[in-house]
Amino acid sequence: MIRKAAILFLSAFFLLGTWKGYVALWVDNTPNPQKVFPYPVSSLPQTDQQALKQGIEAETPEILAQRLEDFLS
């Protein structure tokens, strides 16, 4: 059972984008974000805003953590 859970976790797909003007996280192509962060996209530099509007993929939790740190720090 633990092995199956680990495989499912490792195959997760993460996407950072925008939701109602805020930075948001989608997991596994769900229609609604799993989490919306209290950071307005409009407060970010223009290049970051554009990247989020297009969507930023993260293949692993480590890459996701780094991307979030880049945008939310």
Secondary structure, 3 states (H helix, E strand, C coil): CHHHHHHHHHCCCEEEEEECCEEEEEECCCCCCCEEEEEEHHHCCHHHHHHHHHCEEECCHHHHHHHHHHHHC
